[in-house]
């Protein structure tokens, strides 16, 4: 929470109770959350405030957005959670965090080969999870 307070202070913004509640819901979640899941986790916060908070968090680089078809999932970004990517099942929607140093090395090598200085990257892999494979 201290890092969040610092970000808000540096940007001369108020860290309101609804903003704290949304942050805490994201912080305590093991997986990225859909908006309806956030609303369930924060029943005292109206949905409009949740959307506005997420927009603000995105501008401040506090969250990452994971696109799931036409829907979005939200999770904390660095420095709040370690950088990682996801495997997503196209059948059931399961989302698995992957942290593979070799993938990061490859991303950096591609950037270096093209003389780019990376500022960010986001990788989502789509496929069918083992559970859904056995069902079909």
N, CA and C of each residue as an Amber inpcrd file, in Angstrom:
protein
   408
   0.8300000  -1.1940000   0.0000000   0.0000000   0.0000000   0.0000000
   0.8760000   1.2610000   0.0000000   2.0610000   1.1430000   0.5730000
   2.9610000   2.3040000   0.6380000   3.3520000   2.7760000  -0.7580000
   3.6580000   1.8290000  -1.6590000   4.0300000   2.1970000  -3.0320000
   2.8500000   2.8720000  -3.7300000   1.6420000   2.3800000  -3.5100000
   0.4440000   2.9840000  -4.0940000   0.2690000   4.4140000  -3.5930000
   0.4490000   4.6100000  -2.3110000   0.3380000   5.9540000  -1.7230000
   1.3630000   6.8990000  -2.3430000   2.5620000   6.3970000  -2.5840000
   3.6150000   7.2080000  -3.1980000   3.2270000   7.6200000  -4.6190000
   2.7110000   6.6630000  -5.3940000   2.2990000   6.9590000  -6.7730000
   1.2210000   8.0420000  -6.7800000   0.2590000   7.9220000  -5.8830000
  -0.8110000   8.9190000  -5.8360000  -0.2770000  10.2780000  -5.3860000
   0.6120000  10.2850000  -4.4280000   1.1930000  11.5500000  -3.9560000
   2.0090000  12.2130000  -5.0620000   2.8120000  11.4270000  -5.7680000
   3.6280000  11.9750000  -6.8620000   2.7730000  12.5880000  -7.9640000
   1.5700000  12.0450000  -8.1420000   0.6690000  12.5420000  -9.1840000
  -0.3720000  13.5170000  -8.6420000  -0.1970000  13.9100000  -7.3680000
  -1.0940000  14.8690000  -6.7160000  -2.5630000  14.4420000  -6.8180000
  -2.7850000  13.1570000  -6.5250000  -4.1250000  12.5810000  -6.5550000
  -4.4900000  12.0720000  -5.1690000  -5.7780000  11.9990000  -4.9130000
  -6.2520000  11.4730000  -3.6270000  -6.4410000   9.9670000  -3.7170000
  -5.9580000   9.2810000  -2.7150000  -6.1560000   7.8420000  -2.6290000
  -7.3950000   7.6090000  -1.7710000  -8.5420000   7.5600000  -2.4310000
  -9.8260000   7.4360000  -1.7480000 -10.0630000   5.9980000  -1.2910000
 -11.0340000   5.8240000  -0.4330000 -11.3850000   4.4860000   0.0540000
 -11.7920000   3.5600000  -1.0870000 -12.6500000   3.9880000  -2.0380000
 -12.9660000   3.0830000  -3.1500000 -11.7300000   2.6620000  -3.9510000
 -10.8020000   3.5710000  -4.1690000  -9.5810000   3.2360000  -4.9020000
  -8.7570000   2.2140000  -4.1310000  -8.6770000   2.3910000  -2.8190000
  -7.9550000   1.4230000  -1.9880000  -8.6180000   0.0600000  -2.0500000
  -9.9460000   0.0380000  -2.0200000 -10.6760000  -1.2300000  -2.0310000
 -10.4470000  -1.9880000  -3.3390000 -10.4690000  -1.2790000  -4.4610000
 -10.2190000  -1.9160000  -5.7540000  -8.7900000  -2.4470000  -5.7890000
  -7.8500000  -1.6420000  -5.3130000  -6.4550000  -2.0830000  -5.2720000
  -6.3100000  -3.3480000  -4.4230000  -6.9000000  -3.3560000  -3.2450000
  -6.7820000  -4.5120000  -2.3510000  -7.4160000  -5.7580000  -2.9570000
  -8.5420000  -5.5940000  -3.6610000  -9.1750000  -6.7450000  -4.3180000
  -8.2320000  -7.3320000  -5.3590000  -7.5860000  -6.4720000  -6.1360000
  -6.6330000  -6.9390000  -7.1360000  -5.3980000  -7.5610000  -6.4790000
  -4.9550000  -6.9430000  -5.4070000  -3.7590000  -7.4270000  -4.7130000
  -3.9740000  -8.8150000  -4.1190000  -5.1660000  -9.0870000  -3.6180000
  -5.4320000 -10.3620000  -2.9540000  -5.8880000 -11.4630000  -3.9070000
  -6.0750000 -11.1310000  -5.1670000  -6.5340000 -12.1270000  -6.1250000
  -5.3470000 -12.8820000  -6.7200000  -5.4890000 -14.1820000  -6.8080000
  -4.4330000 -15.0180000  -7.3900000  -4.4730000 -14.9760000  -8.9160000
  -5.6030000 -14.5670000  -9.4780000  -5.7570000 -14.5090000 -10.9300000
  -6.3320000 -13.1510000 -11.3300000  -6.1520000 -12.7480000 -12.5840000
  -6.7600000 -11.5070000 -13.0590000  -8.2900000 -11.5740000 -12.9400000
  -8.9050000 -10.4510000 -12.6560000 -10.3440000 -10.4050000 -12.3970000
 -11.1180000  -9.7240000 -13.5130000 -12.3070000 -10.2590000 -13.7990000
 -13.2640000  -9.5800000 -14.6600000 -13.9210000  -8.4720000 -13.8420000
 -14.5590000  -7.5230000 -14.5180000 -15.1990000  -6.4110000 -13.8200000
 -16.2760000  -6.9110000 -12.8480000 -17.0440000  -7.9360000 -13.2290000
 -18.0970000  -8.4260000 -12.3350000 -17.4890000  -9.0630000 -11.0770000
 -16.3080000  -9.6540000 -11.2030000 -15.6460000 -10.2230000 -10.0380000
 -15.1420000  -9.1150000  -9.1120000 -14.6260000  -8.0410000  -9.7080000
 -14.1950000  -6.8900000  -8.9040000 -15.3760000  -6.2800000  -8.1660000
 -16.4960000  -6.1660000  -8.8530000 -17.6940000  -5.5970000  -8.2270000
 -18.1500000  -6.4580000  -7.0500000 -18.0300000  -7.7640000  -7.2030000
 -18.4010000  -8.6820000  -6.1220000 -17.4440000  -8.5470000  -4.9370000
 -16.1550000  -8.3380000  -5.2370000 -15.1380000  -8.1810000  -4.1900000
 -15.2620000  -6.8440000  -3.4650000 -15.8510000  -5.8540000  -4.1380000
 -15.9640000  -4.4920000  -3.5980000 -17.4310000  -4.0720000  -3.5740000
 -18.2790000  -4.7260000  -2.7770000 -19.7190000  -4.4310000  -2.8220000
 -20.0800000  -3.0090000  -2.3910000 -19.2090000  -2.3540000  -1.6270000
 -19.4880000  -0.9870000  -1.1720000 -19.1580000   0.0600000  -2.2390000
 -18.5140000  -0.3690000  -3.3320000 -18.0730000   0.5550000  -4.3790000
 -18.9810000   0.3680000  -5.5930000 -19.5870000   1.4690000  -6.0580000
 -20.4660000   1.3390000  -7.2210000 -19.6370000   1.0500000  -8.4720000
 -20.2820000   0.4490000  -9.4470000 -19.5960000  -0.0160000 -10.6500000
 -18.9380000   1.1280000 -11.4210000 -19.5760000   2.2930000 -11.4430000
 -18.9910000   3.4470000 -12.1370000 -17.6570000   3.8250000 -11.4990000
 -17.5920000   3.8110000 -10.1850000 -16.3350000   4.1320000  -9.4880000
 -15.2690000   3.0830000  -9.7760000 -15.6860000   1.8370000  -9.9080000
 -14.7270000   0.7780000 -10.2320000 -14.1460000   1.0320000 -11.6210000
 -14.9980000   1.3280000 -12.5990000 -14.5080000   1.6080000 -13.9540000
 -13.5710000   2.8170000 -13.9610000 -13.9460000   3.8720000 -13.2760000
 -13.1010000   5.0720000 -13.2260000 -11.7610000   4.7800000 -12.5460000
 -11.8100000   3.9890000 -11.4910000 -10.5830000   3.6200000 -10.7870000
  -9.6710000   2.8130000 -11.7000000 -10.2410000   1.8730000 -12.4340000
  -9.4340000   1.0610000 -13.3520000  -8.8230000   1.9200000 -14.4520000
  -9.5720000   2.8820000 -14.9660000  -9.0230000   3.7980000 -15.9780000
  -7.8480000   4.5860000 -15.4030000  -8.0090000   5.0790000 -14.1750000
  -6.9390000   5.8190000 -13.5200000  -5.7330000   4.9120000 -13.2640000
  -5.9810000   3.7080000 -12.7580000  -4.8960000   2.7640000 -12.4970000
  -4.1360000   2.4400000 -13.7850000  -4.8550000   2.3420000 -14.8980000
  -4.1800000   2.0640000 -16.1670000  -3.2880000   3.2460000 -16.5570000
  -3.7810000   4.4620000 -16.4220000  -2.9770000   5.6430000 -16.7560000
  -1.7350000   5.7400000 -15.8880000  -1.8380000   5.2810000 -14.6340000
  -0.7150000   5.3460000 -13.6940000   0.1690000   4.0980000 -13.7500000
  -0.1340000   3.1900000 -14.6780000   0.6170000   1.9280000 -14.8350000
   0.5850000   1.0560000 -13.5890000  -0.5360000   1.0660000 -12.9110000
  -0.7230000   0.2440000 -11.7170000  -1.2760000  -1.1260000 -12.0910000
  -2.0260000  -1.1900000 -13.1990000  -2.6350000  -2.4500000 -13.6120000
  -2.2280000  -2.8320000 -15.0220000  -2.4210000  -4.1070000 -15.3020000
  -2.3140000  -4.6690000 -16.6460000  -3.7160000  -5.0980000 -17.0430000
  -4.0260000  -4.9770000 -18.3090000  -5.3130000  -5.4370000 -18.8210000
  -5.0560000  -6.6380000 -19.7230000  -5.7760000  -7.7180000 -19.4510000
  -5.6760000  -8.9260000 -20.2520000  -6.9760000  -9.0470000 -21.0270000
  -6.8870000  -9.0260000 -22.3430000  -8.0800000  -9.1220000 -23.1850000
  -8.4690000 -10.5780000 -23.3570000  -9.7210000 -10.8620000 -23.0550000
 -10.2690000 -12.2060000 -23.1700000 -11.4580000 -12.1160000 -24.1160000
 -11.2020000 -12.2740000 -25.3930000 -12.2650000 -12.0610000 -26.3720000
 -12.6810000 -10.6020000 -26.3240000 -13.9700000 -10.3630000 -26.0980000
 -14.4720000  -8.9940000 -26.0100000 -14.4570000  -8.4640000 -24.5880000
 -14.0520000  -9.2850000 -23.6370000 -14.0120000  -8.8850000 -22.2380000
 -12.5800000  -8.5900000 -21.8150000 -12.4650000  -7.9700000 -20.6600000
 -11.1490000  -7.6510000 -20.1260000 -11.0270000  -8.2120000 -18.7200000
  -9.8050000  -8.5870000 -18.3710000  -9.4660000  -8.9690000 -17.0030000
  -8.4030000  -7.9930000 -16.5370000  -8.3630000  -7.7790000 -15.2370000
  -7.4570000  -6.7910000 -14.6680000  -6.6050000  -7.4410000 -13.5930000
  -5.3220000  -7.0540000 -13.5760000  -4.4210000  -7.4960000 -12.5180000
  -3.3950000  -6.3990000 -12.2790000  -2.7660000  -6.4640000 -11.1200000
  -1.7480000  -5.4710000 -10.8030000  -0.5230000  -5.6630000 -11.6820000
   0.1150000  -4.5640000 -12.0030000   1.3510000  -4.5740000 -12.7920000
   2.5260000  -4.3820000 -11.8410000   3.7370000  -4.4000000 -12.3950000
   4.9120000  -4.0720000 -11.5920000   4.8240000  -2.6300000 -11.1770000
   5.2450000  -2.2710000 -10.0160000   6.0470000  -3.0260000  -9.0650000
   5.2280000  -3.8280000  -8.0550000   3.9420000  -3.9800000  -8.3050000
   3.0840000  -4.6600000  -7.3190000   3.0880000  -6.1750000  -7.4700000
   3.2620000  -6.6650000  -8.6810000   3.3590000  -8.1020000  -8.9320000
   4.4730000  -8.3160000  -9.9390000   5.1760000  -9.4360000  -9.8440000
   6.2530000  -9.6990000 -10.8020000   5.7190000  -9.7690000 -12.2340000
   6.5250000  -9.3300000 -13.1810000   6.1570000  -9.3770000 -14.5970000
   5.9700000 -10.8280000 -15.0250000   4.9040000 -11.0870000 -15.7590000
   4.6420000 -12.4320000 -16.2660000   3.7020000 -12.3480000 -17.4660000
   3.4680000 -13.4900000 -18.0810000   2.5720000 -13.5970000 -19.2260000
   1.5260000 -14.6540000 -18.8930000   0.6500000 -14.9690000 -19.8550000
  -0.4330000 -15.9050000 -19.5780000  -0.6310000 -16.9140000 -20.6920000
  -1.0960000 -18.0840000 -20.2900000  -1.6680000 -19.0800000 -21.1860000
  -3.1710000 -19.0120000 -20.9540000  -3.9450000 -18.9660000 -22.0230000
  -5.3900000 -18.8630000 -21.8630000  -6.0820000 -19.9690000 -22.6460000
  -6.9730000 -20.6940000 -21.9690000  -7.7270000 -21.7560000 -22.6240000
  -8.8630000 -21.1230000 -23.4300000  -8.9250000 -21.4500000 -24.7130000
  -9.9660000 -20.8900000 -25.5700000 -11.3060000 -21.5900000 -25.3850000
 -11.3090000 -22.6850000 -24.6260000 -12.5570000 -23.4060000 -24.3870000
 -13.2210000 -22.9660000 -23.0840000 -12.4940000 -23.0370000 -21.9680000
 -13.0970000 -22.7200000 -20.6600000 -12.6990000 -21.3430000 -20.1320000
 -11.6950000 -20.7250000 -20.7430000 -11.2720000 -19.3930000 -20.3040000
 -10.2460000 -19.3900000 -19.1910000  -9.8160000 -20.5620000 -18.7430000
  -8.8040000 -20.6150000 -17.6850000  -7.5920000 -19.7790000 -18.0890000
  -7.0480000 -19.0700000 -17.1220000  -5.8830000 -18.2220000 -17.3560000
  -4.7820000 -18.6690000 -16.4100000  -3.6230000 -19.0160000 -16.9710000
  -2.4980000 -19.4940000 -16.1770000  -1.3360000 -18.5260000 -16.3580000
  -0.8010000 -18.0420000 -15.2550000   0.3580000 -17.1510000 -15.3100000
   1.5970000 -17.9630000 -15.6420000   2.4060000 -17.4310000 -16.5500000
   3.6760000 -18.0750000 -16.8750000   4.7980000 -17.0700000 -16.6860000
   5.8460000 -17.5210000 -16.0350000   7.0270000 -16.6970000 -15.8160000
   8.2090000 -17.5220000 -16.2970000   8.6000000 -17.2800000 -17.5260000
   9.6490000 -18.0640000 -18.1410000  10.8160000 -17.1500000 -18.5050000
  11.9130000 -17.2370000 -17.7770000  13.0600000 -16.3840000 -18.0870000
  13.5280000 -16.4960000 -19.5370000  13.4590000 -17.6870000 -20.1330000
  13.8920000 -17.8520000 -21.5230000  13.0350000 -17.0140000 -22.4720000
  11.7410000 -16.8910000 -22.1840000  10.8580000 -16.0660000 -23.0100000
  11.2800000 -14.6030000 -22.9250000  11.6040000 -14.1420000 -21.7220000
  12.0650000 -12.7600000 -21.5370000  13.3740000 -12.5180000 -22.2800000
  14.2660000 -13.5070000 -22.2370000  15.5380000 -13.3870000 -22.9660000
  15.2820000 -13.2640000 -24.4670000  14.3610000 -14.0590000 -24.9750000
  14.0350000 -14.0150000 -26.3970000  13.4310000 -12.6630000 -26.7820000
  12.5140000 -12.1620000 -25.9810000  11.8910000 -10.8510000 -26.2440000
  12.9700000  -9.7690000 -26.2860000  13.8700000  -9.7950000 -25.3240000
  14.9520000  -8.7970000 -25.2830000  15.9090000  -8.9540000 -26.4620000
  16.1660000 -10.1890000 -26.8680000  17.0460000 -10.4210000 -28.0170000
  16.4150000  -9.8950000 -29.3050000  15.1190000 -10.1190000 -29.4710000
  14.4210000  -9.6000000 -30.6580000  14.4920000  -8.0790000 -30.6840000
  14.2730000  -7.4600000 -29.5500000  14.3500000  -5.9980000 -29.4750000
  15.7630000  -5.5210000 -29.8090000  16.7570000  -6.1620000 -29.2260000
  18.1500000  -5.7610000 -29.4540000  18.5470000  -5.9380000 -30.9200000
  18.1240000  -7.0320000 -31.5240000  18.4260000  -7.2870000 -32.9370000
  17.8960000  -6.1570000 -33.8230000  16.7620000  -5.6010000 -33.4140000
  16.1500000  -4.5150000 -34.1770000  16.5050000  -3.1370000 -33.6260000
  17.4760000  -3.1210000 -32.7050000  17.9690000  -1.8950000 -32.0780000
  16.8620000  -1.1030000 -31.3810000  15.9520000  -1.8260000 -30.7320000
  14.8880000  -1.2040000 -29.9470000  15.2550000  -1.2350000 -28.4730000
  14.8610000  -0.2020000 -27.7750000  14.9380000  -0.1950000 -26.3140000
  13.5090000  -0.4350000 -25.8470000  13.2520000  -1.6010000 -25.2880000
  11.8950000  -1.9520000 -24.8690000  11.4200000  -1.0840000 -23.7180000
  10.1820000  -0.6530000 -23.8090000   9.5530000   0.0490000 -22.6890000
   8.4940000  -0.8370000 -22.0370000   7.9350000  -1.7630000 -22.8160000
   6.9840000  -2.7290000 -22.2570000   6.7050000  -3.8040000 -23.3000000
   6.0880000  -4.8780000 -22.8490000   5.6020000  -5.9120000 -23.7510000
   4.5570000  -6.7410000 -23.0200000   3.7280000  -7.3960000 -23.8110000
   2.6180000  -8.1620000 -23.2580000   2.4010000  -9.3720000 -24.1690000
   2.4840000 -10.5750000 -23.6090000   2.3430000 -11.7850000 -24.4150000
   1.2480000 -12.6650000 -23.8160000   0.2970000 -13.0400000 -24.6530000
  -0.7680000 -13.9540000 -24.2640000  -0.7500000 -15.1250000 -25.2360000
  -0.6920000 -16.3360000 -24.7050000  -0.7120000 -17.5360000 -25.5290000
  -2.0810000 -18.1960000 -25.3800000  -2.6740000 -18.5800000 -26.4860000
  -4.0160000 -19.1720000 -26.4790000  -3.9430000 -20.6170000 -26.9400000
  -4.7220000 -21.4650000 -26.2810000  -4.7600000 -22.8770000 -26.6320000
  -5.8520000 -23.5690000 -25.8360000  -5.7720000 -24.8800000 -25.7470000
  -6.7640000 -25.6700000 -25.0130000  -6.0690000 -26.3350000 -23.8320000
  -6.6000000 -26.1010000 -22.6330000  -5.9850000 -26.6350000 -21.4150000
  -6.1350000 -28.1600000 -21.3520000  -5.3300000 -28.8140000 -20.5220000
  -5.3980000 -30.2840000 -20.4170000  -6.7930000 -30.7930000 -20.0430000
  -7.4780000 -30.1110000 -19.1430000  -8.8150000 -30.5430000 -18.7190000
  -9.8010000 -30.5410000 -19.8930000  -9.7590000 -29.4670000 -20.7010000
 -10.6680000 -29.3890000 -21.8490000 -10.2720000 -30.3650000 -22.9590000
  -8.9850000 -30.6690000 -23.0570000  -8.5290000 -31.6380000 -24.0570000
  -9.0950000 -33.0170000 -23.7670000  -9.1630000 -33.3910000 -22.4800000
  -9.6650000 -34.7160000 -22.1190000 -11.1870000 -34.7990000 -22.2780000
 -11.8910000 -33.6610000 -22.2330000 -13.3560000 -33.6540000 -22.3780000
 -13.7790000 -33.9000000 -23.8250000 -12.9300000 -33.5000000 -24.7780000
 -13.3680000 -33.6020000 -26.1830000 -12.9400000 -34.8770000 -26.8520000
